[in-house]
Amino acid sequence: MQSPAEETPFYRVLVAIETDATRYYGTNASRPRILDTADADQMLAHLAADLKALLPDISDCSLIAAGALFDQTQLLRPEYPVFSALEAVPVRRDADSFQPQLVSIGASDGEMPVGDLQPLEDIPLGLLQLLPIAVQGPAERIAELGQAMEYRFIEEGQVSAHSAAWLETAFGIAVTHARFMTLTDLNAMLRLQLDHFGFLPLWELLDAALTGRQAALSVETPSGQVFEWRDGRVVTTFETFDHWASRGAGQKVMASRQALAGGYADWTRELRQYLTTLKAHGISLEFREAAGERPLEGTFFTEASDRQPRPGDAAITEHSFEELGTVAITACDGKQIENFYPLSPQGLNDVHAHLRRLVPGGQTVAFPGTLLYDEKTRRLKPDSGDTAPRH
């Protein structure tokens, strides 16, 4: 992954560290330390020694790294902001020739001098922590080393035991394995992971965003959802239960035995996985109305139901399904029925706040524990007391 610089391009590599992720959660949870300047210098010296032992010609290149560990969702973002920040660090330059050097960036009171080099604290940490390194050198040398690293890191890229022990102490983590890999390796690993769990279309969207693809791209998921990459963002149609069951991907699913509830739950589960993953990688997902191309704004969507209110209908019905929690909320004021769908994690709180203003206190709230719908019309319906217990 080279930069466009002609004389002294960059090659993007990293140290992939498998850690004990249980340390990041619980009563005594702690995140990896962010190193100060002195420790960042030592860190890079250790890693440079390992790289030179494997690839002696890397002595002709500069190594640039920050004393911090990152989650892959922060590294793998459009335009690779962490690597771009490393490559933008000013280095000493000789007027006549390139001079290789070790350039480390440390923190002051836990804060990096460049925002993109600060690990994000709102990312749930996993067992894999990454330490990015930008390798800079003459174009011919970088081309040779890049090819060598792509092949040799796979078999011979393990970090020395001495360096691994130092990283463990310095960052305050438990290292189970540490090895060098290229950015190409990291992308390939993520692709394999997503493909293994049936999310290859999600990888295609991520790849389009990471590579800055100019042409539009359309992918279809196993459940029939279509996502498009266009104009620097991902776009998809949001289908309510009523639309999905009658005119969308669920129109061929039988209505009996709560089959529509399970089918729409699968559809919602997949949609949320895409939304969560894309957001984690800094990629926006825009919902479009099923009836047209109008973008949906706000954190939730309101749908006017064709169903007429009936005696005994609960004022509020929270439709939920297993681990998904609330999928939709049906509100009935005796005159009309509306269905509310959260479009983001914050959306559910906003729906509740909206309904508190809309529905007088003391009204019946039902939690049927599933999605209630009319089998004939294939539409959501309020709980009426004879379909599920109230709480």
Buried (B, 14 or more C-beta within 10 A) or exposed (E): BEBEEEEBBBBBBBBBBBBEBEBBEEEEEEBBBBBBEEBBBBBBBBBBEBBEEBBEEBEBBBBBBBBBBBBBBBBBBBEBBBBBBBBEBEBEEEEEEBEBEBBBBBBEEEEBBBEBBBBEEEBEBEBBBBBBBBBBBBEEBBBBBBEBBBEBBEEEBBBBEEBBBBBBEBBEBBBEEBBBBBBBBBBEBBBEEBEEEEBBBBBBBBBBBBEEBEEEBEBEBEBBBEBBBBEEBBBBBBBBBBBBBBEBBBEEBEBEEBBBBBBBBBBBBBBBBBBEBBBBBBBEBBBBBBEEEEEBEEBBBBBEBEBEBEEEBBBBBBBBBEEBEBBBBBBBBEEEBBBBBBBBEEBBEBBBEBBEEEBEEEEBBBBBBBBBBEBEBBBBBBBBEEBBEEE
